[in-house]
């Protein structure tokens, strides 16, 4: 009788990423992944000690993919902006994994490549070394939050989108001007969160980098 196939780590990560395309971190489990591979959970725990470790590895592959072929160009702000947009696009292709990255982070090669580039760019900015770790942390928090937020919006169905738009119109255009005077005043100019997210992403990041530049 033939023995059960032994799955390589990369094959397990491929299968996990595919499973996460149609689910999320909450519903994902090692048991479900094992079933998809036609094996048992114990065989996967030889590669990863826990579900969290597995999810971190999957997210780290997205970071590594984003860094593949990356070459730093321009000044320090252009470098960080280019890197941020690469991360945004990479997680945009697998939005469920953006929330995994935001929640669990990662500690693999992809993560180290991203950290190295941001830290090098911040050193190029002229900041004193003692300020760089805190500035790096703020950029990392900002990017993970923006990317996870955008990814969450991108996964909604057309029906959910239409429902959300209707609720937005009711909440904003139908606001009682006596109770919500500012909301009623600006109602026709307000836009839902899903609108112009790329421009918002770049403007928020640019504001953070300008803050760093002006505070040197």
C-alpha positions as a printed Julia matrix, in Angstrom:
216×3 Matrix{Float64}:
   0.0    0.0    0.0
   1.44   3.37  -1.02
   2.31   5.75   1.78
   0.59   9.09   2.21
   2.15  11.86   0.19
   4.5   14.19   2.0
   3.73  17.8    1.21
   6.53  20.34   0.85
   6.34  23.6    2.81
   5.84  25.67  -0.34
   2.98  23.42  -1.46
   1.31  23.83   1.92
   1.64  27.61   1.69
   0.21  27.57  -1.84
  -2.8   25.59  -0.66
  -3.28  27.83   2.38
  -3.2   30.97   0.22
  -5.76  29.44  -2.14
  -8.02  28.48   0.75
  -7.77  32.0    2.15
  -8.96  33.43  -1.16
 -12.44  32.18  -0.36
 -12.41  32.43   3.43
 -10.79  34.51   6.14
  -8.43  34.08   9.06
 -11.29  33.46  11.47
 -12.8   30.54   9.55
  -9.45  29.19   8.33
  -8.13  26.17  10.2
  -5.29  23.69   9.89
  -7.92  20.94   9.8
  -9.61  22.49   6.75
  -6.25  22.92   5.05
  -5.33  19.31   5.76
  -8.65  18.16   4.29
  -8.01  20.2    1.14
  -4.62  18.51   0.79
  -5.99  15.07   1.53
  -3.89  14.58   4.62
  -4.24  14.95   8.39
  -3.44  17.94  10.58
  -0.51  16.22  12.29
   1.42  16.11   9.02
   1.11  19.9    8.67
   2.19  20.53  12.23
   5.54  19.05  11.26
   6.03  22.19   9.17
   4.21  24.79  11.29
   3.71  24.65  15.05
   0.38  26.5   15.0
  -2.27  28.09  12.83
  -0.8   31.51  13.65
   2.66  30.48  12.51
   1.19  29.17   9.26
  -0.78  32.38   8.65
   2.31  34.47   9.31
   4.23  32.45   6.75
   1.5   32.94   4.14
   1.45  36.7    4.74
   5.24  36.82   4.59
   5.17  35.31   1.11
   3.05  38.26  -0.04
   5.69  40.62   1.33
   8.44  38.65  -0.4
   6.49  38.72  -3.66
   6.07  42.48  -3.37
   9.83  42.89  -2.87
  10.73  40.63  -5.8
  12.48  42.78  -8.39
  12.27  45.9   -6.25
  15.07  48.41  -6.75
  15.24  51.56  -4.63
  14.99  54.72  -6.72
  14.63  58.4   -5.92
  14.89  60.13  -2.56
  13.85  58.58   0.74
  10.21  59.64   0.44
   9.95  58.24  -3.08
  11.47  54.97  -1.9
   8.97  54.54   0.93
   6.07  55.56  -1.31
   7.09  53.12  -4.05
   7.44  50.33  -1.5
   4.05  51.14   0.05
   2.34  51.0   -3.34
   3.98  47.66  -4.11
   2.65  46.26  -0.83
  -0.78  47.72  -1.54
  -0.9   46.13  -4.99
   0.42  42.77  -3.76
  -2.21  42.48  -1.03
  -4.82  43.88  -3.4
  -4.46  40.69  -5.44
  -5.07  38.6   -2.31
  -7.11  40.91  -0.05
  -7.99  38.26   2.54
  -4.3   38.02   3.37
  -4.06  41.74   4.11
  -6.04  41.26   7.31
  -3.8   38.32   8.19
  -0.74  40.55   7.84
  -2.35  43.34   9.84
  -3.35  40.98  12.63
  -0.46  38.55  12.88
   2.42  40.39  11.18
   5.3   38.19  10.03
   8.92  37.56  10.77
  10.22  35.86   7.65
  12.41  36.98   4.77
   9.68  39.14   3.22
   9.2   41.04   6.45
  12.94  41.58   6.87
  13.23  42.9    3.29
  10.45  45.43   3.89
  11.9   46.51   7.25
  15.38  46.87   5.79
  14.19  49.11   2.96
  12.1   51.4    5.18
  14.9   51.68   7.75
  17.48  52.46   5.07
  15.2   55.1    3.56
  14.67  56.71   6.97
  18.42  56.82   7.56
  18.74  58.57   4.2
  16.2   61.16   5.39
  18.7   62.57   7.84
  16.84  61.55  10.98
  19.08  60.78  13.96
  19.38  57.06  14.58
  17.6   57.24  17.93
  14.4   58.5   16.25
  14.27  56.01  13.4
  12.74  52.98  15.21
   9.73  55.01  16.39
   9.25  56.56  12.94
   9.5   53.12  11.36
   6.84  51.79  13.72
   4.41  54.57  12.82
   4.87  53.94   9.1
   4.38  50.2    9.57
   1.18  50.72  11.59
  -0.14  53.21   9.04
   0.53  50.95   6.05
  -0.9   47.8    7.61
  -4.05  49.68   8.66
  -4.58  51.34   5.28
  -3.92  48.17   3.31
  -6.13  45.99   5.53
  -8.93  48.57   5.41
  -8.82  48.8    1.64
  -8.63  45.04   1.27
 -11.71  44.62   3.43
 -13.68  46.96   1.19
 -12.51  45.21  -1.98
 -13.93  41.85  -0.91
 -17.56  42.92  -0.64
 -20.0   41.67  -3.26
 -21.83  43.97  -5.73
 -25.02  43.38  -3.73
 -23.3   44.39  -0.49
 -21.89  47.45  -2.25
 -25.3   48.59  -3.43
 -26.79  48.02   0.0
 -23.98  50.03   1.56
 -24.46  52.88  -0.9
 -28.16  53.04  -0.13
 -27.45  53.1    3.61
 -24.86  55.84   3.04
 -27.35  57.96   1.12
 -29.99  57.51   3.8
 -27.57  58.29   6.63
 -26.01  61.33   4.95
 -28.6   62.91   2.67
 -31.39  62.14   5.1
 -29.65  63.58   8.15
 -31.79  65.87  10.31
 -30.2   69.35   9.94
 -31.24  70.35  13.45
 -29.53  67.4   15.09
 -26.66  67.04  12.58
 -26.13  70.54  11.17
 -22.57  69.98   9.91
 -23.47  66.65   8.33
 -26.47  68.19   6.58
 -24.34  71.12   5.38
 -21.66  68.92   3.78
 -23.92  66.0    2.81
 -23.83  66.47  -0.98
 -20.04  66.71  -1.02
 -19.28  63.71   1.19
 -18.23  60.47  -0.46
 -18.38  56.89   0.84
 -15.23  55.25   2.16
 -14.82  53.2   -0.98
 -14.37  56.25  -3.23
 -10.89  57.36  -4.38
  -9.11  55.04  -1.99
  -5.86  55.05  -3.96
  -5.68  58.85  -3.82
  -6.51  58.8   -0.11
  -3.83  56.15   0.49
  -1.15  58.24  -1.2
  -2.23  61.5    0.45
  -2.25  60.02   3.95
   1.17  58.45   3.43
   2.54  61.7    1.94
   1.28  63.61   4.99
   3.1   61.2    7.32
   6.34  61.49   5.35
   6.02  65.3    5.26
   5.57  65.23   9.04
   8.82  63.29   9.36
  10.61  65.69   6.99
   9.39  68.81   8.76
  10.25  67.41  12.17
  13.87  66.67  11.44
